[in-house]
Amino acid sequence: MDRLPNGVPTVLLAPEDLAGEVAEITGDLYRHLFRASRHAVGDPLRVVDGRGRARWAEVTAVDRRAGHLALLEPAPPNEPEYALTLIVGTPKKERAAWLVEKATELGVTHIAFVASARSPRELGPGSLERLTRVAAAAVEQCGRSVLPAITGVHPWREVPTLLQPIPDRWVLAPAAEGGGWGEKTAAAGVVLIGPEGGFTPEEVAELVTLGCRPVCLGERILRVETAAVVAAARWL
């Protein structure tokens, strides 16, 4: 992963805003950059589109309602080579937000919340939009260029569909025995993390039939969000 110059902030824009040679910053982002953070003409920025594209930019003008940027050469994307998905038994909303923030910082590509026998809960109206905003802030904080997909809550019957395009598959199971995690075999993988109390034995057995390798993270039982971050850090 390439390093960014110290002090150069990353700004997440809409994909179409990176298509030309100039960009305009308005609204909340304008207030953050040019009122709260006091960026000025001549300051460098790194702009990303949430899909993996990044460019250097320079502030060329700031008026009462907008900031104007000149878009320059490509910047480092700062993305891991391995595309990791987390499928997670739905936690409480505040724990879901922490999980999304940290998984985004680590480089996770997709976080899918799933309803399971021990976690039938929904996230509630507007929760996915809020979690996407959490992820967007984390993208800017850590300097990524990809905004991870945040989806769910998926019913359990959709798990095979979620797994279908992903070659490497693991499921966290505290009682797992055997040869451990093994190695990556492809460019993409998924780790399934159960809810509080874990997946049921029947769910784990079903996931094994779907090609998921049961693995554990050690002798202690971790919270859902902690287990998700530790599992992501193992590969990213």
C-alpha positions, 0 to 999 in steps of 0.5 A: 500500500502506497503512503500518502504525504502527511497532512493531505486529507482524503475527500470522498466525492461522487464518481461523476465528480472525478471524471473531468478536470475540475470539481466543486465542493458544496454543502456539509463537505464545503463547511467541513473543509473550508470553514471548520478545517480552514483549507485555502487556495493552493492546498493539496487534497486527495479525492476519491470516488468510492469505487477505487479511483483516486486523484490528486487535487488542488484548491483553486478558489473558495467563495461564500458557498463553494470550494473549487478544485483542479483535478490532477494526476492519479493518486495511490488507491490505498486498497488491499489486493485481497477483496474481503467480505464479512457476513455478520449476524446482526449486532445491536446498532451501536456495535454495528456502527463500530464494526463498520467503521473499523472494518472500513479502515482495515480495507473490507470490501463488503459488510453484509448483515444477516438474520440468524437463529440467535440474531433475528433483529433488524437494524431499523429504518435508516440504519443502512444509510447511517452505516454508509455515512459511518463508512464514508467518514472512515474512508476519508479518515484512513485514506481508502478509495473504495466505499464498502458496500453495507447491505442487509439485513439479509434473511438466512436463505440468502446466504448461499447467494452471498457466498456464490461469487466468493472462492475462499470461505471461513466461518468462525466457530469456537469449537472448531478443530482441524488444520486451522485457517489454511491459505488464501487460494484466490483474490477474494474471500469471506468470513462469517461471524455469528451473533452474540451466542454464535451460529447454531450447530445446525447453521455451522453445519449448513455453512460447511456444506456450502464450502465454509471452513470452520475456524476459531480465533483462540480460547476466549469468546470475543464480541461480534464486532471484535471477532469481525475486526480480528478476522479481517485484520488476519487477511488484510 
